[in-house]
Amino acid sequence: MDIAIPLYDRFTALDAVGPYEVLSRLPGARVTFLAREPGPVTTDNGMLTLTAESALEDLPRPGLVLVPGGPGARDLLDDEPMLAWIRDAHEHSDWTTSVCTGSLLLGAAGVLDGLEATSHWLELETLGGFGARPTGRRVVEQGKVVTSAGVSSGIDMALVLAARIAGEDFAKAVQLMIEYDPEPPFDSGSTDKAAPELVRTIRERVAGS
Amino acid sequence: MDIAIPLYDRFTALDAVGPYEVLSRLPGARVTFLAREPGPVTTDNGMLTLTAESALEDLPRPGLVLVPGGPGARDLLDDEPMLAWIRDAHEHSDWTTSVCTGSLLLGAAGVLDGLEATSHWLELETLGGFGARPTGRRVVEQGKVVTSAGVSSGIDMALVLAARIAGEDFAKAVQLMIEYDPEPPFDSGSTDKAAPELVRTIRERVAGS
């Protein structure tokens, strides 16, 4: 299966690389990183550059589309070449998926109309403006459209997809190979669990930026 | 703080990018990806290329060293330029760390002599041959030397480091920003939890390869 991960300036690296690490292990999977033009694409903090091997138009019909999020997603919400690529790829895909604010791009492309979907917790409200019904769940399956919450959630989503595509036993083998037995040292990974003061401080900082 | 992540042919992407996603958010952090020579470095499956911005010798004294693992680590166990860089960097670092089989490189450089350390579960025995005392714990702190288990464990380790470096409140804020509230769909992420038959099958496949 061809798996396409479109990159863009100021994407968030783990959004893309987490799911890649799982999905690339599926039997017959071929993951291709794409961009408007092939070449280097730099992440949100400017500290890491990945290579897009191909242009978007070089892989118009992947079996699985995975759109990562990041601050740069906002710059593409009216970028017709990217949105047209997503729209067309979705029409023919087996799976259309996103991590974090990648769902805003799915929404802007019209993929989420009437569907439940998720995004980074700071952008759930924005997501509602794109025809989706936002939910705070970590991985949201709506037929072939699967969205996941912020940044690290793509690993969980990719294991769900791995099970759907290659079976639960295979997904479990991948989980063991990447030793995904999480032990976060704190319990602060969602707005339900983090200190309310912390959630408020971050919301205020983002609103003021 | 300068954070150096040395890359090499056939490293495993998530080993490097998981911790990068956490550590790059620390106040004043500057993450630099290094390699023998600056330029593209391709991952273990050949599907992803990251850019090393600098040569090893361009950043001899980072505050934090993080050595990722991957199948290519085995090719470097007697690579004196890499091992000498690790050895020298460790002598001056505040933190010397590894993910997955990156610990084999720390061991080969002499960094782990007499210390408890961990690695990918398939390589714990090998690690014992490099002077370390292997343990199955996910994150192993021995003063400034911190090692973590397979692939995905680097995220947990990086949050531990974030707390040590910038305080627990800051680490919790990073955890919330990357929405690290893991929900693996299966409980198959370690040899203690996966089906014994699966563990055996993978061990036999690796032994036969």
HADDOCK unambig.tbl for C-alpha pairs under 7 A between the chains (distance, minus, plus):
assign (segid A and resid 13 and name CA) (segid B and resid 17 and name CA) 6.89 0.50 0.50
assign (segid A and resid 14 and name CA) (segid B and resid 17 and name CA) 6.18 0.50 0.50
assign (segid A and resid 14 and name CA) (segid B and resid 18 and name CA) 6.24 0.50 0.50
assign (segid A and resid 14 and name CA) (segid B and resid 21 and name CA) 6.33 0.50 0.50
assign (segid A and resid 17 and name CA) (segid B and resid 13 and name CA) 6.88 0.50 0.50
assign (segid A and resid 17 and name CA) (segid B and resid 14 and name CA) 6.18 0.50 0.50
assign (segid A and resid 18 and name CA) (segid B and resid 14 and name CA) 6.24 0.50 0.50
assign (segid A and resid 21 and name CA) (segid B and resid 14 and name CA) 6.33 0.50 0.50
assign (segid A and resid 31 and name CA) (segid B and resid 47 and name CA) 6.02 0.50 0.50
assign (segid A and resid 32 and name CA) (segid B and resid 47 and name CA) 6.58 0.50 0.50
assign (segid A and resid 47 and name CA) (segid B and resid 31 and name CA) 6.03 0.50 0.50
assign (segid A and resid 47 and name CA) (segid B and resid 32 and name CA) 6.58 0.50 0.50
assign (segid A and resid 49 and name CA) (segid B and resid 50 and name CA) 5.89 0.50 0.50
assign (segid A and resid 49 and name CA) (segid B and resid 51 and name CA) 5.46 0.50 0.50
assign (segid A and resid 50 and name CA) (segid B and resid 49 and name CA) 5.88 0.50 0.50
assign (segid A and resid 50 and name CA) (segid B and resid 50 and name CA) 4.54 0.50 0.50
assign (segid A and resid 50 and name CA) (segid B and resid 51 and name CA) 6.22 0.50 0.50
assign (segid A and resid 51 and name CA) (segid B and resid 49 and name CA) 5.47 0.50 0.50
assign (segid A and resid 51 and name CA) (segid B and resid 50 and name CA) 6.24 0.50 0.50
assign (segid A and resid 150 and name CA) (segid B and resid 178 and name CA) 5.77 0.50 0.50
assign (segid A and resid 150 and name CA) (segid B and resid 179 and name CA) 5.03 0.50 0.50
assign (segid A and resid 151 and name CA) (segid B and resid 178 and name CA) 4.99 0.50 0.50
assign (segid A and resid 151 and name CA) (segid B and resid 179 and name CA) 6.30 0.50 0.50
assign (segid A and resid 152 and name CA) (segid B and resid 178 and name CA) 5.80 0.50 0.50
assign (segid A and resid 152 and name CA) (segid B and resid 179 and name CA) 6.15 0.50 0.50
assign (segid A and resid 152 and name CA) (segid B and resid 180 and name CA) 5.52 0.50 0.50
assign (segid A and resid 153 and name CA) (segid B and resid 179 and name CA) 6.99 0.50 0.50
assign (segid A and resid 153 and name CA) (segid B and resid 180 and name CA) 6.90 0.50 0.50
assign (segid A and resid 153 and name CA) (segid B and resid 182 and name CA) 6.89 0.50 0.50
assign (segid A and resid 156 and name CA) (segid B and resid 183 and name CA) 6.09 0.50 0.50
assign (segid A and resid 156 and name CA) (segid B and resid 184 and name CA) 5.21 0.50 0.50
assign (segid A and resid 156 and name CA) (segid B and resid 185 and name CA) 6.72 0.50 0.50
assign (segid A and resid 159 and name CA) (segid B and resid 185 and name CA) 6.85 0.50 0.50
assign (segid A and resid 160 and name CA) (segid B and resid 185 and name CA) 6.38 0.50 0.50
assign (segid A and resid 172 and name CA) (segid B and resid 186 and name CA) 6.59 0.50 0.50
assign (segid A and resid 172 and name CA) (segid B and resid 188 and name CA) 5.47 0.50 0.50
assign (segid A and resid 173 and name CA) (segid B and resid 198 and name CA) 6.92 0.50 0.50
assign (segid A and resid 175 and name CA) (segid B and resid 188 and name CA) 6.04 0.50 0.50
assign (segid A and resid 175 and name CA) (segid B and resid 189 and name CA) 5.12 0.50 0.50
assign (segid A and resid 176 and name CA) (segid B and resid 188 and name CA) 5.68 0.50 0.50
assign (segid A and resid 176 and name CA) (segid B and resid 189 and name CA) 4.36 0.50 0.50
assign (segid A and resid 176 and name CA) (segid B and resid 190 and name CA) 5.67 0.50 0.50
assign (segid A and resid 178 and name CA) (segid B and resid 150 and name CA) 5.76 0.50 0.50
assign (segid A and resid 178 and name CA) (segid B and resid 151 and name CA) 4.99 0.50 0.50
assign (segid A and resid 178 and name CA) (segid B and resid 152 and name CA) 5.81 0.50 0.50
assign (segid A and resid 179 and name CA) (segid B and resid 150 and name CA) 5.04 0.50 0.50
assign (segid A and resid 179 and name CA) (segid B and resid 151 and name CA) 6.31 0.50 0.50
assign (segid A and resid 179 and name CA) (segid B and resid 152 and name CA) 6.16 0.50 0.50
assign (segid A and resid 179 and name CA) (segid B and resid 189 and name CA) 4.74 0.50 0.50
assign (segid A and resid 179 and name CA) (segid B and resid 190 and name CA) 5.63 0.50 0.50
assign (segid A and resid 180 and name CA) (segid B and resid 152 and name CA) 5.51 0.50 0.50
assign (segid A and resid 180 and name CA) (segid B and resid 153 and name CA) 6.90 0.50 0.50
assign (segid A and resid 180 and name CA) (segid B and resid 189 and name CA) 4.43 0.50 0.50
assign (segid A and resid 181 and name CA) (segid B and resid 189 and name CA) 4.30 0.50 0.50
assign (segid A and resid 181 and name CA) (segid B and resid 190 and name CA) 5.99 0.50 0.50
assign (segid A and resid 182 and name CA) (segid B and resid 153 and name CA) 6.89 0.50 0.50
assign (segid A and resid 182 and name CA) (segid B and resid 182 and name CA) 6.68 0.50 0.50
assign (segid A and resid 183 and name CA) (segid B and resid 156 and name CA) 6.10 0.50 0.50
assign (segid A and resid 184 and name CA) (segid B and resid 156 and name CA) 5.21 0.50 0.50
assign (segid A and resid 185 and name CA) (segid B and resid 156 and name CA) 6.72 0.50 0.50
assign (segid A and resid 185 and name CA) (segid B and resid 159 and name CA) 6.86 0.50 0.50
assign (segid A and resid 185 and name CA) (segid B and resid 160 and name CA) 6.39 0.50 0.50
assign (segid A and resid 186 and name CA) (segid B and resid 172 and name CA) 6.59 0.50 0.50
assign (segid A and resid 188 and name CA) (segid B and resid 172 and name CA) 5.48 0.50 0.50
assign (segid A and resid 188 and name CA) (segid B and resid 175 and name CA) 6.04 0.50 0.50
assign (segid A and resid 188 and name CA) (segid B and resid 176 and name CA) 5.69 0.50 0.50
assign (segid A and resid 189 and name CA) (segid B and resid 175 and name CA) 5.10 0.50 0.50
assign (segid A and resid 189 and name CA) (segid B and resid 176 and name CA) 4.36 0.50 0.50
assign (segid A and resid 189 and name CA) (segid B and resid 179 and name CA) 4.77 0.50 0.50
assign (segid A and resid 189 and name CA) (segid B and resid 180 and name CA) 4.45 0.50 0.50
assign (segid A and resid 189 and name CA) (segid B and resid 181 and name CA) 4.31 0.50 0.50
assign (segid A and resid 190 and name CA) (segid B and resid 176 and name CA) 5.67 0.50 0.50
assign (segid A and resid 190 and name CA) (segid B and resid 179 and name CA) 5.63 0.50 0.50
assign (segid A and resid 190 and name CA) (segid B and resid 181 and name CA) 5.98 0.50 0.50
assign (segid A and resid 198 and name CA) (segid B and resid 173 and name CA) 6.92 0.50 0.50
